[in-house]
Amino acid sequence: MMPRWRPEMSHGGDLSGHDEYAIWDAAYVLGSLSSVERREFETHLADCPLCRSAVGDLIGMPALLSQLNRDELAATENGSRVEPLLPAELLPSLLAKVSWRRRSRIVAWTPLTAERPV
């Protein structure tokens, strides 16, 4: 996947006109562009791998946003703290489990590779 374009990055190749469309990706994915702007951006997408990549990175955003309920959204707008849905200790626990599984997989594979004749 191509990295997102940032103003300090060089384009490399012909990306003429990219700058004016660099911030349209989210509006396109969320359906906020007018029909004229949408067609214009889609024409630009055909020739701009950076914008196509940016749209690909955001494509799941509408589904994620639809998971929010109005109370949670209102709380974030008011600066209130929204309680996380998952306990704080879950992430460290998951990371430890993944690390353990990776180590056990390496240990399990090591004897098999050592026994193979060369």
C-alpha positions in Angstrom: 0.0 0.0 0.0 1.3 3.5 -0.9 1.9 5.9 2.0 -0.4 8.9 2.4 0.9 12.0 0.7 2.0 14.8 2.9 3.1 18.3 1.8 6.7 17.7 2.7 6.9 14.6 0.5 8.1 14.7 -3.0 5.5 13.4 -5.6 7.7 11.3 -7.8 6.0 10.9 -11.1 3.3 13.0 -12.6 0.8 13.9 -9.9 -0.1 17.3 -11.3 -3.1 18.7 -9.6 -2.8 16.4 -6.6 -2.5 19.2 -4.1 -6.0 20.6 -4.7 -7.5 17.2 -4.1 -5.4 16.0 -1.2 -8.0 16.8 1.4 -11.1 15.5 -0.6 -10.6 11.8 0.4 -12.6 11.9 3.6 -15.4 14.0 2.1 -15.6 11.6 -0.8 -15.8 8.5 1.4 -18.4 10.1 3.7 -20.4 11.2 0.7 -20.1 14.9 1.5 -19.0 16.1 -2.0 -21.5 17.5 -4.4 -22.2 15.4 -7.5 -20.0 17.7 -9.6 -17.2 17.5 -7.0 -17.6 13.7 -6.7 -17.2 13.2 -10.5 -14.3 15.6 -10.6 -12.6 13.7 -7.7 -13.3 10.3 -9.3 -11.7 11.6 -12.5 -8.6 12.6 -10.5 -8.6 9.2 -8.7 -8.1 7.4 -12.0 -4.7 9.0 -12.3 -3.5 9.5 -8.7 -2.3 6.5 -6.8 -1.8 8.5 -3.6 -5.5 9.6 -3.5 -6.6 6.1 -4.4 -4.6 4.8 -1.4 -6.0 7.5 0.9 -9.5 6.5 -0.1 -8.7 2.9 0.5 -7.4 3.7 4.0 -10.7 5.4 4.8 -13.2 3.1 3.1 -14.3 1.5 6.3 -14.9 4.8 8.1 -18.7 5.1 7.4 -19.3 1.6 8.9 -17.2 2.5 12.0 -19.0 5.8 12.5 -22.4 4.1 12.2 -21.5 2.1 15.3 -21.6 5.3 17.5 -24.8 6.1 19.2 -26.0 9.7 19.6 -25.3 9.9 23.3 -21.6 8.9 22.8 -21.3 11.4 19.9 -22.9 14.2 22.0 -20.5 13.4 24.9 -17.5 13.8 22.7 -18.7 17.1 21.3 -19.3 18.4 24.8 -15.8 17.4 25.9 -17.2 14.8 28.3 -15.2 11.7 28.8 -16.8 8.6 27.3 -16.1 5.4 29.2 -14.4 2.8 27.0 -16.4 -0.2 26.0 -13.5 -2.5 26.8 -11.5 -2.8 30.1 -8.1 -1.1 30.2 -6.3 -4.3 31.0 -7.5 -6.0 27.8 -4.8 -4.6 25.5 -1.8 -5.7 27.7 -3.5 -9.1 28.1 -3.9 -9.5 24.4 -0.4 -8.4 23.6 1.0 -10.9 26.2 -1.1 -13.7 24.7 0.1 -12.9 21.1 3.7 -12.7 22.3 3.4 -16.1 24.0 1.9 -17.7 20.9 4.6 -16.3 18.7 7.3 -17.6 21.0 5.6 -21.1 21.2 5.4 -21.2 17.5 9.1 -20.5 17.1 9.9 -23.1 19.6 7.7 -25.7 17.9 9.2 -25.0 14.5 12.8 -24.9 15.5 13.2 -28.7 16.1 11.5 -29.5 12.8 13.9 -27.3 10.8 16.9 -28.7 12.7 16.0 -32.3 11.8 15.8 -31.8 8.0 18.7 -33.1 6.0 20.5 -30.6 3.9 
